[in-house]
Amino acid sequence: MNLNPKSYLITFLLTVFLGPLGLLYSSIAGGLILLIIALSTFFTVFMPILCWLLSIPLGLYATYRHNKGLGTLLEPPSQHSASE
């Protein structure tokens, strides 16, 4: 597991300029799925554009989930009061 937080700016720039390929930074599974869909439907033109546009919010959401998971994983356990 990667214990380093991911950057929202890097995620945004990679997905805007590289589409599903840039999504690999924040979500390998999501990037591979959108990349396969985009490449297999390349002749339709509409689907690759849709995959490109979907990769931006998916990348930001994957970055949010990764960083949130790190926060809960790395925070110290809560202290219970002695009276319990």
C-alpha positions as CSV (number, residue, x, y, z in Angstrom):
1,M,0.0,0.0,0.0
2,N,1.2,3.5,-0.9
3,L,1.4,5.5,2.3
4,N,2.1,8.8,0.6
5,P,-0.7,11.2,0.0
6,K,-1.6,11.9,-3.7
7,S,-1.8,15.4,-5.1
8,Y,-5.1,16.7,-6.4
9,L,-3.3,19.1,-8.7
10,I,-1.2,16.3,-10.3
11,T,-4.3,14.1,-10.6
12,F,-6.3,16.9,-12.3
13,L,-3.5,17.8,-14.7
14,L,-2.8,14.2,-15.7
15,T,-6.4,13.3,-16.3
16,V,-7.1,16.6,-18.2
17,F,-4.0,16.1,-20.5
18,L,-3.8,12.3,-20.7
19,G,-7.4,11.2,-20.0
20,P,-7.6,7.5,-18.9
21,L,-3.9,7.1,-19.1
22,G,-3.5,9.9,-16.5
23,L,-6.1,8.1,-14.3
24,L,-3.5,5.4,-13.7
25,Y,-1.8,7.8,-11.2
26,S,-4.7,7.7,-8.8
27,S,-6.6,4.5,-9.7
28,I,-4.9,1.7,-11.6
29,A,-8.1,-0.4,-12.0
30,G,-10.2,2.6,-13.1
31,G,-7.5,3.7,-15.5
32,L,-7.2,0.3,-17.1
33,I,-10.9,-0.1,-17.5
34,L,-11.4,3.3,-19.1
35,L,-8.4,2.8,-21.3
36,I,-9.6,-0.5,-22.6
37,I,-13.1,0.9,-23.2
38,A,-11.6,4.0,-25.0
39,L,-9.3,1.9,-27.2
40,S,-11.9,-0.7,-28.0
41,T,-14.5,1.9,-29.0
42,F,-12.0,4.3,-30.7
43,F,-14.0,4.2,-34.0
44,T,-17.1,5.6,-32.4
45,V,-15.4,8.9,-31.3
46,F,-18.1,9.5,-28.7
47,M,-17.0,6.8,-26.2
48,P,-13.3,7.8,-26.0
49,I,-14.4,11.4,-25.4
50,L,-16.8,10.2,-22.7
51,C,-14.0,8.1,-21.1
52,W,-11.7,11.1,-21.2
53,L,-14.2,13.3,-19.5
54,L,-15.1,10.6,-16.9
55,S,-11.5,10.1,-16.0
56,I,-11.2,13.6,-14.5
57,P,-13.9,13.3,-11.7
58,L,-13.0,9.6,-11.2
59,G,-9.3,10.6,-10.7
60,L,-10.2,13.3,-8.2
61,Y,-12.5,10.9,-6.3
62,A,-9.9,8.2,-6.2
63,T,-7.3,10.7,-4.8
64,Y,-9.8,11.8,-2.2
65,R,-10.5,8.2,-1.2
66,H,-6.7,7.4,-1.0
67,N,-5.9,10.4,1.1
68,K,-8.9,9.8,3.4
69,G,-7.8,6.2,3.9
70,L,-4.4,7.4,4.8
71,G,-5.8,9.8,7.3
72,T,-7.8,7.1,9.1
73,L,-4.9,4.6,8.8
74,L,-2.2,7.0,10.2
75,E,-4.2,8.8,12.9
76,P,-3.5,7.7,16.5
77,P,-6.1,5.5,18.2
78,S,-8.6,7.5,20.2
79,Q,-8.1,7.6,23.9
80,H,-11.0,6.2,26.0
81,S,-11.7,7.8,29.3
82,A,-10.5,6.0,32.4
83,S,-14.1,5.8,33.9
84,E,-15.3,3.3,31.2
